[in-house]
Amino acid sequence: MANIDTSIATFTGKYGSRTLDAAHVDACVTAKSEKDVTSLWGRIKDYFLGTHKEEAKLALFQLAHAANAVEQFEAFWRLNQLVEPTHSDLLNWNLSVNEPCTFQVGEHIFPTTPDWSRFIQFGWSEMELDDTARLLGTLRFNGDNVLAQFHQFGVGELNDRNADTVLLAQTRFLAGQYELYLAMTLLGLGNNDADGNFAFDLNEMVTRRVFDATGDDDVAARAGRNAENLSILTSRLCNPV
């Protein structure tokens, strides 16, 4: 089993914070049952501090031991809700042209369950916009962060760049990368309406979350624009004229 790096995830409450280090992650992944993961004293500390460390430990165990794709996706989703924005880069949802989809926490990689391909095709019930933004921020495609890099890898080696040629290149790219497209539909990015309200709202939500994590206006604005474009493109592919 791979070693976990020494990065620390923080869970901040109203009255204090608690951390989850590499040793904790490894213990959660290798535990035999849920009762081996959490402790009464830990739950008491979470209660008084307003933190969620024990809940995160349980989600890690469920991510590693999920019986099906629904359980695994819910566990990864829950981890995203619990980890501080500044440590959200520890959580990755990895898509690749040549490799199976995986989830990743630090250096620890979790293969998806055997029913993943069916799950991602048939989607999910609607999620809150904040959850869409959180999960979208974890996506990596061939190692590239989708929110940070889609405007580059989605265009490729295009020489004559203008609004129309870039849009066409990105549409063709997304249509040709079926698992990436399915991930977009799973997260609800195909829900943009004729007025573009969903895509615009997603842009604002992603921009705010990325700024909270990085403190960088340019990085946040670029991520927001990429999220908006991905929603526009996904919606067009879902509902061709």
Stockholm file with secondary structure:
# STOCKHOLM 1.0

chainA/1-241         MANIDTSIATFTGKYGSRTLDAAHVDACVTAKSEKDVTSLWGRIKDYFLGTHKEEAKLALFQLAHAANAVEQFEAFWRLNQLVEPTHSDLLNWNLSVNEPCTFQVGEHIFPTTPDWSRFIQFGWSEMELDDTARLLGTLRFNGDNVLAQFHQFGVGELNDRNADTVLLAQTRFLAGQYELYLAMTLLGLGNNDADGNFAFDLNEMVTRRVFDATGDDDVAARAGRNAENLSILTSRLCNPV
#=GR chainA/1-241 SS CCCCCSCCEEEECSSCEEEECHHHHHHHHHCSSGGGTCCHHHHHHHHHHTCCHHHHHHHHHHHHHCSSHHHHHHHHHHHHHHSCGGGGGGEEEEECSSSCCEEEETTEEEECCTTHHHHHHHCCCCCCHHHHHHHHTTEEETTEEHHHHHHHHTTCSCSSCSHHHHHHHHHHHHHHCHHHHHHHHHTTGGGCCTTCHHHHHHHHHHHHHHHHHHCCHHHHHHHHHHHHHHHHHHHHHHSCC
#=GC SS_cons         CCCCCSCCEEEECSSCEEEECHHHHHHHHHCSSGGGTCCHHHHHHHHHHTCCHHHHHHHHHHHHHCSSHHHHHHHHHHHHHHSCGGGGGGEEEEECSSSCCEEEETTEEEECCTTHHHHHHHCCCCCCHHHHHHHHTTEEETTEEHHHHHHHHTTCSCSSCSHHHHHHHHHHHHHHCHHHHHHHHHTTGGGCCTTCHHHHHHHHHHHHHHHHHHCCHHHHHHHHHHHHHHHHHHHHHHSCC
//
